[in-house]
Amino acid sequence: MKELRTIGMVKGGKLFPLDRENSVEVTQIGVVEAASATPMNLDKYEGKVIMISGQDGGSEDTIYSAKIEDEASPILSFIAMKVFNKSPA
């Protein structure tokens, strides 16, 4: 299990890391309690670029013990989407 930090766009309540094509599951539950993990509610970040820290738990499609570290301003979100060649929400 390793610590990670990722930046992604929230679309449809899911996190799409800017360096990937697929969404990842985000949960505040730790890896040990993974069987009862429920997705973190990202609705208030819809259409925004956010930074999340957490643990990968050996899975590339789930971020465990997730914490929202920061939310990009609209200008920075636009720039990040252009740099990573992603379409806006």
C-alpha positions in Angstrom: 0.0 0.0 0.0 1.5 3.3 -1.0 0.5 6.9 -0.4 -0.6 8.8 -3.5 -1.8 12.2 -4.6 -3.7 12.7 -7.8 -5.4 15.6 -9.6 -8.6 15.0 -11.5 -11.9 16.3 -12.9 -15.1 15.3 -11.2 -17.8 14.2 -13.7 -21.0 12.5 -12.8 -19.8 12.2 -9.2 -16.7 10.3 -10.3 -13.1 11.3 -10.2 -11.3 11.2 -13.6 -7.5 11.6 -12.9 -6.0 13.9 -15.6 -3.3 11.4 -16.4 -5.8 8.5 -17.1 -8.8 7.8 -19.3 -10.9 5.9 -16.7 -12.5 7.1 -13.5 -11.3 5.9 -10.1 -13.4 5.0 -7.0 -12.8 7.4 -4.1 -13.6 6.3 -0.5 -12.7 7.6 2.9 -12.7 4.0 4.2 -9.2 2.5 4.8 -8.0 -0.5 3.0 -8.6 -2.8 6.0 -12.3 -1.9 6.0 -12.5 -2.1 2.2 -15.4 -4.6 2.2 -17.7 -1.9 3.6 -16.3 0.9 1.5 -18.9 3.3 0.1 -18.0 5.9 -2.5 -17.1 9.4 -1.3 -19.7 12.0 -2.3 -18.0 14.3 -4.8 -21.2 16.1 -6.0 -20.1 19.5 -4.7 -17.0 19.3 -6.8 -18.8 18.5 -10.1 -17.0 20.0 -13.1 -14.0 21.1 -10.9 -10.4 19.9 -10.8 -9.5 18.7 -7.3 -6.5 17.2 -5.6 -7.0 14.0 -3.6 -4.5 12.2 -1.3 -5.0 8.7 0.0 -3.7 5.1 -0.4 -3.9 2.9 -3.5 -4.2 -0.4 -1.6 -2.7 -2.2 -4.5 -5.6 -1.4 -6.7 -5.4 1.1 -9.6 -9.1 1.8 -9.6 -9.7 2.8 -5.9 -8.2 5.5 -3.7 -8.7 4.6 0.0 -8.6 6.9 3.0 -9.1 9.7 0.6 -9.0 13.3 1.6 -9.7 16.4 -0.6 -6.5 18.4 -0.4 -7.4 21.3 -2.7 -9.9 22.6 -5.3 -8.6 24.5 -8.4 -9.9 27.9 -9.3 -11.9 28.0 -12.6 -8.9 29.5 -14.4 -6.5 26.8 -13.1 -9.0 24.1 -13.9 -9.2 25.3 -17.5 -5.4 25.4 -17.8 -5.1 21.9 -16.3 -7.7 20.5 -18.7 -5.8 22.1 -21.7 -2.4 20.8 -20.5 -3.8 17.2 -20.2 -5.8 17.5 -23.4 -9.1 16.7 -21.6 -12.6 18.0 -22.5 -14.3 20.1 -19.8 -17.2 18.6 -17.8 
